Amino acid sequence: MMMNILRVIALTLFVVCLSPGCNEQNSPIDQHEKVYRALLLDGNRLLEKKKYQRAADLFTEAVSREPEKAEGYLTRGIAYICLEQYKKAVVDFTRAIQNDRTLAIAYANRGIAYDHLGRHKEALFDYQKALSINPETGKGPGFMERFLHNKPKTPDLRERVKFLEETQQTTENG
């Protein structure tokens, strides 16, 4: 697996250096950023093909290159949700949030992971936080699919928030 990652990096570097504008003036930082972006792009392509572990491996490489950027943690967390590794997903979404507190989708995805772990109070908080940052959160393609995994009806995030609020009130009153 490490050899595949190294091949992707080598191929990416090769392609990047063949692209127009690549010359001696490109700094190592620019090349580093290009490799990071290529890893994220390749990982997202693997997610689309449902090759979740391979995607997670590429996102891990991206995170090791740019640990201060939220995007790598966010995408790896999504791969972990798809792999049903919810505790790892929570860790990654939390790190993404630490790096960018305005990233509504990180809160929403962490809510999904908490929901799967049965931690409904935390899920509710994260869903509400995501919607307060961006009311359109959760309307993107595949978002609720990660949450429901083959359930017949796909509610939107607002419906889930309402359900969890009602459940929490019933629990507190009962």
Disulfide bonds with the S-S distance in Angstrom:
none
